[in-house]
C-alpha cells in the first residue's frame, strides 16, 4: 500500500512538473523540481522500510554477536534520526546497545553513564556511518575535502539537493574519519594490491600548515574571544608506489597516500603499519627515495630491518641532489665566462650522475679559488654529498631500473596539503587536521571507494559467527 501511494505521489509530481514546464520552459528548473521531489518521496518511502528491518527479531542475533565483540549489549529499541539522500533527518526506531556494566560491590551509587558510550549498532550493520547513510556521508565528506572551506562545501551540496549546515557537514566528515582511522593502514588496501615479486617505491617528505592553539590565561579586556596561536607545523606525507620492470611508476596500481601531524617517529610507525598490511616481505625489492633530511635516513634502515625486508635501496632524490650541487656551483668565481661556468657545471653534474664524488670534490677544490668560498663549498659537499655517498649512485640505480626521483611525494604534498590545508587564513585545530590529512590522502590517491567498502565490511565481519 505504501509503495502504491509513493508511486502515485511521484506520478502527480511528474505531471505537475511537466505542466509547469509548459509555462516557464526552463529545462533546468524542470530537472531540479523533479529531482528534489522524487528524492523526498523516496526518503519517505525508505524510512519505514529501514525501521521494519531494524526491528526484525531475526536480525537481533547477528547484532548481538557484533555488538558483543565491541563490549556492548542490547538495551532497548530507541527512537533515532537518520539521513539518507538529501540530509533531512528522518525518525526511526532502532536497537540501541550500551556498554556492558562491570560488577561492582554494593555501595555508593556511581555517576550517570557518560554520553556516547553506546551506539545504534543496527544502523552500523546496515551501512550507516554516524546515523548517516554511507552514500550521503561519502558525498558530503568529499565535498568538504575538495572545496576550499566547509562553507563552500555547504553551498555546493545545496545546489545538489543536500541542505546541511556547516556544523553538520564537519561532523559527518569527522564521523567517516572516526570509523576508518582505527583501521588505518588496512582500510585502504584491497585484494588487487599484489606486490609479490615487484619493486616498491616509498617516498617521504614534509609539508606545512598552520595549527590553531587556544591561548591560555584571562580573556583580554574588551575582547569577545580568548584568542589563539597559529604556529606553523610540518605534517609528514608518504607515498607508496609499485614500480614496473622498466623502472617507471606503475599506472595499473593505485598509490597509497597518508600523512600525519605526528613527529618523524610517528610517521615511520604509521608507514610500518601500511607496509605490514601490504605484505612488504613479498616484494622483490624496496626503494626508499627522499631528500637529504637526516631524520628520515636514520630510520629507513631500521624500518627495513624491523620488517625483515631482504633487499632495500636508499636513494637521494636526484633533483634535490642537483639543487644542492647548484649551491656549490654558485660559489665559482664571477670572473669566469658564462660558457666556462656552464661547462664546469655540466662536468660536475656528470660526475654526480656517475657517483664519482671523490673526483667531484677535487674539481670543487680546483675551481673555487677563494679560500672562504672554497671552505664553504667543501663544507657543504662533505655534509650533504659525502654523507650520502651510497645514496647517489644514480647511473648504477638507473641500470638496475630503480627510480631516482621523489616527485610523486612532492605532488602528493601539493594536492593533499597545499591546495586545501595550507590556504591563506586557514588554521586547523589538532583534532581536525589529522582526520583531514588522512581522508584527503585516501580521496586523492583514488582509494576512497575502497576505504568506504572496507568500513562496511568491518561491521559485517563483526557479526559473522566463527
C-alpha positions as CSV (number, residue, x, y, z in Angstrom):
1,X,0.0,0.0,0.0
2,X,2.8,2.4,0.9
3,X,4.6,1.6,-2.4
4,X,1.5,2.4,-4.5
5,X,0.9,5.7,-2.6
6,X,4.5,6.6,-3.2
7,X,4.3,5.8,-6.9
8,X,1.0,7.8,-7.1
9,X,2.7,10.8,-5.5
10,X,5.6,10.6,-7.9
11,X,3.2,10.4,-10.8
12,X,1.5,13.5,-9.6
13,X,4.8,15.2,-9.1
14,X,5.8,14.5,-12.7
15,X,2.5,15.7,-14.1
16,X,2.8,18.9,-12.2
17,X,6.4,19.4,-13.2
18,X,5.5,18.9,-16.9
19,X,2.6,21.4,-16.6
20,X,4.9,24.0,-15.0
21,X,7.5,23.4,-17.7
22,X,5.0,24.4,-20.4
23,X,4.9,27.8,-18.7
24,X,8.4,28.6,-17.7
25,X,10.1,26.5,-20.4
26,X,13.3,26.1,-18.4
27,X,14.7,22.6,-18.5
28,X,17.0,23.3,-15.5
29,X,14.0,24.2,-13.3
30,X,12.2,21.2,-14.6
31,X,15.1,18.8,-13.7
32,X,15.5,20.5,-10.3
33,X,11.8,20.2,-9.4
34,X,11.7,16.6,-10.4
35,X,14.9,15.6,-8.7
36,X,14.1,17.3,-5.4
37,X,10.6,16.0,-5.3
38,X,11.5,12.4,-6.1
39,X,14.2,12.3,-3.5
40,X,11.9,13.5,-0.8
41,X,9.3,10.8,-1.8
42,X,11.9,8.1,-1.9
43,X,13.2,9.0,1.5
44,X,9.7,9.0,3.0
45,X,9.2,5.5,1.5
46,X,12.6,4.1,2.6
47,X,12.5,5.2,6.2
48,X,9.7,2.8,7.4
49,X,11.3,0.0,5.3
50,X,14.6,0.5,7.2
51,X,12.8,0.7,10.5
52,X,11.0,-2.5,9.9
53,X,14.2,-4.4,9.2
54,X,15.9,-2.8,12.3
55,X,13.1,-4.1,14.5
56,X,13.0,-7.6,12.9
57,X,13.7,-10.2,15.6
58,X,15.6,-12.3,13.1
59,X,18.3,-9.6,12.8
60,X,18.9,-9.4,16.5
61,X,21.1,-12.5,16.9
62,X,23.6,-11.1,14.4
63,X,23.6,-7.7,16.0
64,X,24.3,-9.2,19.4
65,X,27.3,-11.1,18.1
66,X,28.8,-7.9,16.6
67,X,27.9,-5.6,19.5
68,X,29.2,-8.2,22.0
69,X,32.7,-8.1,20.3
70,X,32.7,-4.3,21.0
71,X,31.7,-4.8,24.6
72,X,28.1,-3.7,24.1
73,X,24.8,-5.3,25.0
74,X,21.3,-4.7,23.9
75,X,19.5,-2.0,25.8
76,X,16.2,-1.2,24.1
77,X,14.6,-0.1,20.9
78,X,15.0,3.7,20.9
79,X,14.0,6.5,18.6
80,X,16.7,7.9,16.4
81,X,17.1,10.0,13.4
82,X,18.8,9.0,10.1
83,X,19.9,10.8,7.0
84,X,19.6,9.0,3.6
85,X,19.8,11.1,0.4
86,X,19.0,14.8,1.0
87,X,20.3,15.2,4.5
88,X,16.8,15.6,6.0
89,X,16.5,13.9,9.4
90,X,14.1,11.0,9.4
91,X,12.7,9.4,12.5
92,X,13.1,5.7,13.0
93,X,13.2,3.2,15.9
94,X,16.5,1.3,16.2
95,X,18.1,-1.2,18.6
96,X,20.4,0.6,21.0
97,X,23.4,-1.1,22.6
98,X,25.2,0.2,25.6
99,X,28.4,-0.6,27.4
100,X,28.4,-3.8,29.5
101,X,28.4,-2.8,33.2
102,X,31.1,-4.3,35.3
103,X,30.3,-6.0,38.5
104,X,30.7,-3.6,41.5
105,X,30.5,-4.1,45.2
106,X,27.3,-2.6,46.8
107,X,28.0,0.9,47.9
108,X,27.7,4.5,46.9
109,X,25.9,5.0,43.6
110,X,28.1,5.8,40.6
111,X,27.6,8.8,38.4
112,X,25.3,8.8,35.4
113,X,26.8,6.9,32.4
114,X,28.8,9.1,30.2
115,X,27.3,10.3,27.0
116,X,28.5,8.5,23.8
117,X,29.3,5.1,25.4
118,X,26.5,3.3,23.5
119,X,25.5,3.2,19.8
120,X,22.8,2.2,17.5
121,X,24.7,-0.8,16.2
122,X,21.8,-1.9,13.9
123,X,22.5,1.3,11.8
124,X,26.2,0.4,11.6
125,X,25.3,-3.1,10.4
126,X,23.1,-1.7,7.6
127,X,25.8,0.6,6.4
128,X,25.2,3.9,8.2
129,X,28.1,6.0,9.5
130,X,27.1,8.2,12.4
131,X,23.3,7.7,11.6
132,X,24.0,8.9,8.1
133,X,23.9,6.6,5.0
134,X,27.4,5.8,3.7
135,X,26.3,7.1,0.3
136,X,25.3,10.5,1.7
137,X,28.3,10.6,4.1
138,X,30.6,9.9,1.2
139,X,29.2,12.7,-0.9
140,X,29.3,15.2,2.0
141,X,32.8,14.2,3.0
142,X,34.2,14.5,-0.5
143,X,32.7,18.0,-0.8
144,X,34.2,19.0,2.5
145,X,37.6,17.6,1.4
146,X,37.7,19.1,-2.1
147,X,36.1,22.5,-1.5
148,X,38.3,25.3,-0.1
149,X,36.1,25.6,3.0
150,X,33.2,24.0,4.8
151,X,31.0,26.9,3.8
152,X,31.7,26.5,0.1
153,X,31.0,22.8,0.6
154,X,27.6,23.7,2.1
155,X,26.8,25.9,-0.9
156,X,27.9,23.2,-3.3
157,X,25.9,20.5,-1.6
158,X,22.8,22.7,-1.5
159,X,22.9,23.0,-5.3
160,X,22.7,19.2,-5.4
161,X,19.6,19.0,-3.2
162,X,21.6,18.3,0.0
163,X,20.8,21.0,2.5
164,X,23.1,20.8,5.6
165,X,24.7,23.4,7.8
166,X,28.4,23.7,8.2
167,X,28.4,22.1,11.7
168,X,26.7,19.0,10.3
169,X,29.0,18.8,7.3
170,X,32.0,18.9,9.6
171,X,30.5,16.3,11.9
172,X,29.7,13.9,9.1
173,X,33.2,14.2,7.7
174,X,34.8,13.5,11.1
175,X,32.4,10.6,11.6
176,X,33.7,9.0,8.4
177,X,37.3,9.5,9.6
178,X,36.4,8.2,13.1
179,X,35.2,4.9,11.6
180,X,38.2,4.5,9.2
181,X,41.2,5.7,11.2
182,X,41.2,2.9,13.8
183,X,41.9,0.6,10.8
184,X,44.4,2.9,9.3
185,X,46.9,1.1,7.0
186,X,44.4,-1.7,6.3
187,X,41.2,0.1,5.4
188,X,42.8,1.5,2.2
189,X,44.1,-1.8,0.8
190,X,42.2,-4.2,-1.5
191,X,42.9,-7.6,-3.0
192,X,44.3,-6.2,-6.2
193,X,47.3,-4.7,-4.2
194,X,49.5,-7.6,-5.0
195,X,53.2,-6.7,-4.7
196,X,54.7,-10.2,-4.9
197,X,57.9,-10.1,-7.0
198,X,57.6,-6.4,-7.6
199,X,59.6,-3.3,-6.8
200,X,58.0,-1.0,-4.2
201,X,58.9,2.7,-4.1
202,X,58.5,4.6,-0.8
203,X,58.9,8.4,-0.8
204,X,58.7,10.6,2.3
205,X,58.7,14.4,2.7
206,X,57.2,17.2,4.9
207,X,54.7,19.9,4.1
208,X,53.4,22.9,6.0
209,X,50.2,24.1,7.5
210,X,49.1,26.3,10.4
211,X,47.6,24.7,13.5
212,X,45.3,26.6,15.8
213,X,46.1,26.5,19.5
214,X,44.0,28.4,22.0
215,X,45.7,31.0,24.2
216,X,45.8,30.4,28.0
217,X,45.0,32.9,30.7
218,X,42.4,35.5,31.1
219,X,40.4,36.8,28.2
220,X,41.8,40.2,27.1
221,X,39.6,43.1,28.3
222,X,37.1,44.2,25.7
223,X,37.6,41.1,23.6
224,X,34.9,38.6,22.8
225,X,37.2,35.7,22.3
226,X,40.2,34.3,24.1
227,X,42.4,34.4,21.0
228,X,44.7,31.7,19.6
229,X,48.2,30.9,18.4
230,X,48.6,29.9,14.7
231,X,52.0,28.2,14.6
232,X,53.4,26.6,11.5
233,X,53.5,22.8,11.7
234,X,55.1,20.2,9.4
235,X,52.9,17.3,8.6
236,X,54.8,14.3,7.1
237,X,53.5,12.8,3.9
238,X,54.5,9.4,2.5
239,X,53.6,7.7,-0.8
240,X,53.9,4.1,-1.7
241,X,54.1,3.1,-5.4
242,X,54.5,-0.1,-7.3
243,X,57.2,0.1,-10.0
244,X,57.1,-1.5,-13.4
245,X,60.0,-3.6,-14.6
246,X,61.4,-0.7,-16.7
247,X,61.7,1.4,-13.6
248,X,58.7,3.7,-14.2
249,X,55.8,4.1,-11.8
250,X,53.0,1.6,-12.5
251,X,49.8,3.1,-13.8
252,X,47.9,-0.1,-13.3
253,X,48.2,0.1,-9.5
254,X,46.8,2.8,-7.3
255,X,49.3,4.5,-5.0
256,X,49.0,4.5,-1.2
257,X,49.0,8.0,0.4
258,X,48.9,9.1,4.0
259,X,50.1,11.9,6.2
260,X,50.3,12.7,9.9
261,X,50.8,15.6,12.2
262,X,52.9,13.4,14.4
263,X,56.7,13.6,14.6
264,X,59.1,11.5,12.4
265,X,58.9,8.5,14.7
266,X,55.0,8.6,14.5
267,X,55.2,8.9,10.7
268,X,57.5,5.8,10.4
269,X,55.3,3.9,12.8
270,X,52.4,4.6,10.5
271,X,54.4,3.7,7.5
272,X,55.4,0.4,9.2
273,X,51.7,-0.3,9.6
274,X,50.9,0.2,5.9
275,X,53.9,-1.9,4.8
276,X,52.9,-4.7,7.2
277,X,49.3,-4.9,5.9
278,X,50.6,-4.6,2.3
279,X,52.8,-7.7,2.8
280,X,56.0,-6.0,2.0
281,X,58.1,-9.2,2.5
282,X,56.6,-10.5,-0.7
283,X,58.2,-7.6,-2.7
284,X,61.3,-8.3,-4.7
285,X,63.0,-5.1,-3.5
286,X,62.1,-1.9,-1.7
287,X,63.4,1.6,-2.6
288,X,63.3,4.5,-0.2
289,X,63.7,7.8,-2.1
290,X,63.7,11.1,-0.1
291,X,65.6,14.3,0.1
292,X,68.7,14.7,2.3
293,X,66.8,15.0,5.6
294,X,68.9,13.0,8.1
295,X,65.8,12.4,10.3
296,X,64.4,10.1,7.5
297,X,67.6,8.3,6.6
298,X,68.4,7.5,10.3
299,X,65.2,5.4,10.3
300,X,64.8,3.8,6.9
301,X,67.4,1.1,7.6
302,X,66.0,0.3,11.0
303,X,62.5,0.1,9.4
304,X,63.7,-2.3,6.7
305,X,65.5,-4.5,9.3
306,X,62.4,-4.5,11.7
307,X,60.1,-5.6,8.9
308,X,62.6,-8.2,7.6
309,X,62.8,-6.6,4.1
310,X,65.5,-8.7,2.4
311,X,66.6,-6.2,-0.3
312,X,66.2,-2.4,0.0
313,X,67.9,0.6,-1.6
314,X,68.2,4.1,-0.3
315,X,68.2,6.9,-3.0
316,X,68.6,10.6,-2.6
317,X,66.2,12.3,-5.0
318,X,68.3,13.3,-8.0
319,X,66.6,16.7,-8.3
320,X,67.4,17.6,-4.7
321,X,71.0,16.5,-5.3
322,X,71.3,18.8,-8.3
323,X,69.8,21.7,-6.4
324,X,72.4,21.3,-3.6
325,X,75.1,21.0,-6.2
326,X,74.0,24.3,-7.8
327,X,74.5,25.9,-4.4
328,X,78.2,25.0,-4.7
329,X,78.3,26.0,-8.4
330,X,77.1,29.4,-7.4
331,X,80.4,29.8,-5.5
332,X,82.5,29.7,-8.6
333,X,84.5,32.9,-9.3
334,X,82.4,35.6,-11.0
335,X,85.4,36.3,-13.3
336,X,84.9,33.2,-15.4
337,X,82.8,33.4,-18.5
338,X,79.3,32.0,-18.6
339,X,80.4,29.5,-21.2
340,X,83.1,28.2,-18.9
341,X,80.7,28.2,-16.0
342,X,78.2,26.1,-17.9
343,X,81.0,23.7,-18.9
344,X,82.1,23.2,-15.3
345,X,78.5,22.8,-14.2
346,X,77.9,20.0,-16.8
347,X,81.1,18.3,-15.8
348,X,80.2,18.3,-12.1
349,X,76.7,17.0,-12.9
350,X,78.1,14.2,-14.9
351,X,80.4,13.3,-12.0
352,X,77.4,13.4,-9.7
353,X,75.5,11.1,-12.0
354,X,78.3,8.6,-12.2
355,X,78.7,8.6,-8.5
356,X,82.3,9.8,-8.7
357,X,82.2,12.0,-5.7
358,X,85.9,11.9,-4.9
359,X,86.6,13.4,-8.4
360,X,83.9,15.9,-7.8
361,X,85.5,17.1,-4.6
362,X,88.8,17.6,-6.4
363,X,87.1,19.6,-9.1
364,X,85.4,21.8,-6.5
365,X,88.8,22.5,-4.7
366,X,90.4,23.2,-8.1
367,X,87.9,25.7,-9.5
368,X,86.7,27.6,-6.4
369,X,89.9,29.6,-5.7
370,X,88.8,32.0,-3.0
371,X,89.6,30.4,0.4
372,X,86.4,31.4,2.2
373,X,84.1,30.2,-0.6
374,X,86.2,27.1,-1.1
375,X,85.8,26.3,2.6
376,X,82.0,26.8,2.5
377,X,81.7,24.7,-0.7
378,X,83.7,21.8,0.7
379,X,81.8,22.0,4.0
380,X,78.5,21.8,2.0
381,X,79.9,19.0,0.0
382,X,81.0,16.9,3.0
383,X,77.8,17.5,4.9
384,X,75.5,16.6,2.1
385,X,77.2,14.6,-0.6
386,X,79.9,12.7,1.3
387,X,77.5,11.7,4.0
388,X,75.1,10.4,1.4
389,X,77.6,8.8,-1.0
390,X,76.0,5.4,-1.1
391,X,72.6,7.0,-1.9
392,X,73.9,8.9,-5.0
393,X,75.0,6.1,-7.4
394,X,72.5,7.3,-10.0
395,X,73.9,5.6,-13.1
396,X,74.1,2.3,-11.2
397,X,70.5,2.8,-9.9
398,X,69.3,3.5,-13.5
399,X,71.0,0.3,-14.7
400,X,69.1,-1.6,-12.0
401,X,65.8,0.0,-13.1
402,X,65.4,1.8,-9.8
403,X,63.6,5.1,-9.6
404,X,65.8,8.1,-8.6
405,X,63.1,10.8,-8.1
406,X,60.6,11.5,-5.4
407,X,58.4,13.8,-7.4
408,X,55.4,11.7,-6.5
409,X,55.5,12.8,-2.9
410,X,56.1,16.4,-3.9
411,X,52.9,16.1,-6.0
412,X,51.1,14.4,-3.1
413,X,52.0,17.2,-0.7
414,X,50.8,19.8,-3.2
415,X,47.5,18.0,-3.7
416,X,46.8,16.7,-0.2
417,X,48.1,19.6,1.9
418,X,48.8,22.7,0.0
419,X,45.6,23.0,-2.1
420,X,43.3,22.7,0.9
421,X,45.0,22.8,4.2
422,X,47.7,25.5,3.6
423,X,45.4,28.0,2.1
424,X,45.8,31.6,3.4
425,X,43.9,32.4,6.6
426,X,43.2,28.7,7.4
427,X,44.2,27.4,10.8
428,X,43.5,23.8,11.8
429,X,42.6,22.5,15.2
430,X,44.6,19.4,16.2
431,X,41.5,17.2,16.4
432,X,40.6,18.2,12.8
433,X,43.9,18.3,11.0
434,X,44.8,14.6,11.3
435,X,41.5,13.3,10.1
436,X,41.5,15.8,7.1
437,X,45.0,14.7,6.2
438,X,44.0,11.0,6.3
439,X,40.8,11.5,4.3
440,X,42.3,13.7,1.7
441,X,45.1,11.2,1.2
442,X,42.6,8.4,0.6
443,X,40.5,10.5,-1.8
444,X,43.3,11.9,-3.9
445,X,45.1,8.5,-4.2
446,X,41.9,7.1,-5.7
447,X,41.2,4.8,-2.8
448,X,38.1,6.4,-1.4
449,X,35.6,3.7,-2.6
450,X,37.9,1.0,-1.3
451,X,38.0,2.7,2.1
452,X,34.2,3.1,2.3
453,X,33.7,-0.5,1.2
454,X,36.1,-1.8,3.9
455,X,34.4,0.2,6.6
456,X,31.1,-1.5,5.8
457,X,32.8,-5.0,5.6
458,X,34.4,-4.3,9.0
459,X,31.0,-4.1,10.7
460,X,29.7,-7.1,8.8
461,X,32.7,-9.2,9.8
462,X,32.0,-8.4,13.5
463,X,28.6,-10.1,13.2
464,X,29.9,-13.2,11.5
465,X,29.9,-16.4,13.5
466,X,33.3,-18.1,13.8
